[in-house]
């Protein structure tokens, strides 16, 4: 008999991004592993901060996708830089969750995505019972990440967030973390806590590597969220364009600034292509030489999921973010490393890369590495073997 599992998340398709993809694949993987999976998520609004057209005017929406039941709840959507409005948005979803908890039978096994901290806290607070298994899936360390990004300061509010973080860990039966740094931090807060390294590995059929004739300039591509943490606007300002083209896909808070910069500098080979579906993006990325993965500042615990996505595509990477992600690139020979936040070093690294250095053989080797070491089904099998029998 199939057991019921509920996943609570703030991000889910048709929203784009690493968090959305991660939870979708987890839900689908568990559904295919003899579980009845349901998902609680807000009405789609990320990253625009506006409810998607197909869901406007609805208080809730229920659908069945890949045999997974999706409950989409009301949220006051906002991506405003105003901290109060963003807090209201998180609280609105928390209130919707509480209302759902009151009127629905909740399975004994619940997986809660964190961050946002407040949403995770609401779930852990209202669902903690001795006969319920709560699994906390931590993709970023908050409030530490907020401090490193400059979004938070060490004050009374920060200390409150630290207490909330600690509460969430203590009430979790198991903590999943996307990096070793996250798991180390969790154990420093809650010694003896059960943890499992759960990377954001993709699950799609790898494309066949195609041969491309050499051309004069190196085509560098960035694809993803255009937010403050990624620093793409600053990257546009700092890159040396003497031997490269820079192509950008995505959307987010910095999009208008980036588009304005391109209009004001028509002499620079920068091309903004907007947002496309994940499937279309995979096809488009095959035409580029190198994918750049930048972070404006090194963020403790962060390992960009783009590493694993691009590796499965066989796309060499230029990593510019430091931390554990840099270690993954080095250990598996996935591309080049530039010192975090050092744009002079970044340009020096790029200047040493020649078109002839990027071969079909290199791409095939990167893809083979991904299939061997970054396999979603192998990871899910290990998780299932170690922990699912206990649920």
N, C-alpha and C positions, 0 to 999 in steps of 0.2 A: 504494500500500500504506500502510495506517495505521501511524503510529509510536506506540510505547508511551510513556506518561507516568505516572509515579508521583507522587502528592501525599501528603506526610506532614504530618499536622496533629494537634493535641490536641483539636480541637473539630469536630463534624460532626453533622448532623441524625440522630436526633430531638432532639439538644440544641438549646437556643435561644440566641439572641444574635447579635451582629454577626459574630464570627469564624466561627461555624458557617454562617451564611448566605453569607458571603463565599466560603468554600472550596467550599460546595455549588454555588454559581453558577459559580465558576471551573471546577470539575470538569465540570459539565453543559455549559458553554460550549465547553470544549476537546473534549469527546466529540462535540459537534455540529459541530466544526471539523476533522473527519477525523483525530481521535486516538483511540487506545485508552487510556482513563484508568482507573487503579486508585487506591484511596485506602487509606492506613494510618492508623488512628485508634484511640483506646482504646474499650473498652466504654463506652457512654453513661453519664455520671455528672454532667454539669455542668448547672445550678449547685448541685445538691443535695449533691454530694459522696458520693452513694450510687449504686451501679449500678442502672440502671432495671430495673423488674420483669421485663420481657421478656427481659433478658439475665443475670439473676442465676444464679449457679451455673455459668456458662460460662467456660472458659479463653480461648476465642476464638470468633468468629462471622464467617462469610463470607456475603455476600449480593450480589445484583445489583440495582441500583436505577438507573433511567434509563440502562441499558446500561453503568453504571459499576460495577466490581467493588469492593466495600467489605470490607476486612479489618479487623475490630475485635479488638484485642489486649487481653490482661489488663492491668489496672492496680489498684494499691492505692488505691482511691478515697477522697479526703478533701477537705473544704473547711474544715478546722480552722484556727483562727487560730494554732495552734502551728506555728512555722516548720519545726521538725524533721519533723512529720507531713506537711506540704506538700512538703518536700524529698523525703521517702520516696516520696510519690505520684508526683512527677516522675521520680525515679530508677527506680521500678518500671516505668513506661512505657518509659523509655530501655532498660532491660534487655530488655523485650519486643521492642523494635525491633531490638536487636542480635541476638537469637535469630532473628527473622524474616530479617534480612540474611544470617545464616549459612546458612539452609536454603532460600532462594528466590533466583531469578535476578532481579536488580534492573535495571529499564530504564536506558538511557543518559541519559534526561532525567528529573530529579527536582525537584519543587517542594517546598520545605520552609517551613512556617509558623513564624514567630517573632514574639512569644514563645509558649511558654516558652523561655528561653535554653538551658537544659540539654538539652531535647529537640532543639532545633535543632542544638546543638553535637554531640550524639551522632550525628545524621544526617550532618552535614558532616564529622565526623572519620572515620566508617566508610565513607563513600561517595565520598570525594575521590579521584578518579583522573583522569588527563589526558584520557581518552576519554569522560568523563561530564560532562554539563552540569548544574550545580547552580544552581537559581534560588531565592533566598531571598526570601520574601514577608514583609516587615516591617510589622506592623500597629500596633505601639507600640514606643517606644524604651526598652528595658531595658538597663542598670539605672537610667537617668535617671528614668524614670517612677516607679520604686519609691522613689527618693530624694525626688521631689516629693510623693509620696503619704504620706511618712513611714514607709513600710514598710521602708526600708533606711537605713543610716547609712554615711558615708564612712569605712570601716575596711578591714581586710585583706580581708574577704569581698567588699566592694564592688569592690576593685581586681581580685580574681580574676574577678568577673563582667564587668568592663570588658575584661579580656584575652580572655574567652570571646566577648564581643560582637565584638571586633576579629577574632578567629580566624574567626568565622562570615562576616563581611563579606569578608575576604581570600580565603576559599575558595569564594565564590560567583561563578559566571560572570556572573550578573546579579542585581541587587537590585530588587525591586518594593517601593515604599513608598506608603502611603495618603495621605501629605501631602508638601508641598514641604519642610517642616521636617525630616521623616525623611530625605529624599534629601540635603538640605544636610548633615545630620549624618553620614550615611554617607560622603559625599565628603570631609568633614573628617577622618574616620578613615582612609579609603582613597582618596586622591586618584586620579582617573582611573577609578574603578570605574564600570562600566556600570550605569545606573539607569533606571527607568521609573515614572512616576507612575501608580499603579493604585488608583483610588478604590474604595470599597465601594458602587458603584452597584447599586441593586436591579434585578430583572428580573421584573416582573409586569405584567399588564394594568392600566392606570390606571383607576380607577372614574370614573363620571360624577359630576360635582359636583352635589349636590342642594341645592335652596333650603331654608333653615331660617328660620322666622319668628323675629324678634328676641324675646329674653326678658330678664328683669331683670338677671341676673347673668352674668358671663363664665365659661364652663366651661373650665377649664384641665386638661389631662391630661398625665400622665407615664406612659410605657410602656417597660419595659426592666428591666435588672438593678438590683436593690436592694442595691447594694454600697457600700463605703466611698467609692469615688471619686465616685459620683454624689451622695452626700450628701442623699438624700431625707428621711431622718429629721430632719436639721437644717432642711431646707426646710419640713417640716411645722410645726416650731416657730417659724419666722421669718416665714412668710407673713402678710400682712394679709388677712383673710377678709371684709372689710366689703362687697366687691362681686364676690366670686368663689366658685366651687366648685372643689375640687381632687380630681381622680379619679386613682387609681393602679392600674396593671396591672404585674404582674411578680412576681419572687421573687428571693431572695438573702439575704445575710448580715444585712441590717437589717430583714428582714420582720417578725420578732417584735417588735422595738422599735417599728416603725411601727404594727402592729396594737394594741399595748398603748397607745400614745399616742392612737389613735383612741378606744379604749374609755374612757380616762381623760378625754377631752375630747369628750363627745357633743354639746356645743353647737356644735362647729366643723363646717363643711360639707366634711369630708374623707371620701372613699369609697374603700375598698380592694376591688378586684375580683379579685385573685389573678392567676394565670397562665392565659393562653389561647393557642391556636394562632395562628400568624402570620396565617393567612387570616382567622380570626375577628376578630383584632385590627384588621385593615384595615377591616373592615365597621364595627366599633364606633367606631373613631376618627373616622369621618365625622360622628358626632353631636356632636363637640366643637368649640369655637371656636378654641382655641389649644393647641399642644403645647409644653410647656416642656422644654428640653434643658439640664440643669444639670451642672456639675462642681464638686465641693467645692473643688478648687484647680485653677488653670490647669496643664495638663500639656503640656509641650513635645512637639510631634509629633502630638498627638491632634487628629483631626477626627471627631467622632461621626458614625457612619454614619446615625443617625436623621435627620440633615439631609436626606439624599438620599431616604430612605424617605418621610418626611413630605411632601417637596416633590412627589413623584410622586402622593401622595394629594391634593395641593392644600391641605394643612393649614398655616396660618400658624404661625410658630414664635416663641417667646420664648427667646432664647439667653442663657445665663448661665454661660459657661465660658472666655471669652477665647481668645486664640491664633488659629490659622488658621481654626478653625471660625467665629469671629466675622467674619473677613474674607469668608468664603463667603456668610454671611447678608447682610452689607452689600452686597457686589458684585452679588448677584442679587435683592436686595429681597424676601427671604423672610419678613420679620417684624420683630421688635423685638430690641434689644440692651440688656442690663443689665451693668454693670461686674462682672467676675468677683469672686466672694467678697464683694460689697458688697450685703448684703440690704436696706439702706435704699434704695439706688438701685433694686434690683429692685422693691420695693413702690411706689416713685415711678413707675417705668415702667408698672407694672400699673395704677396709679390714673389714668393718662392715657389708657388704652385704653377706648374706649366700645364697647358692643355694635354700634352702627351703623358703627363703623370696619371691622368684619369683614364684608365683602360677598362675594356670590357671584362678582362680577367679580374681586376680589382672589384668591380661591381658584383660579379658572380660570387667571389669569395665572401664579400660582406653579406650577401643574401644567404649563402650557405651557413655562415656564422649565426645569423638570426634564426634560421630554421632549426639549428642544433641547440642554441642556448636560450633563445627568447620565445619558446613555444607556449602558447596560451593553454593548449589542451594538456600538455605535460604538467604545467603549474596547477591547473584545476584538478588534475588527477591526484597530485601530491596533497593538495588541500583536502580533497574528498577522502583520501585514504587515511589521513591523519586526524581529521576533525569531524567530518560529516557523520561518521558512525556514532559520534557522541551527541549529536543533535536530537 
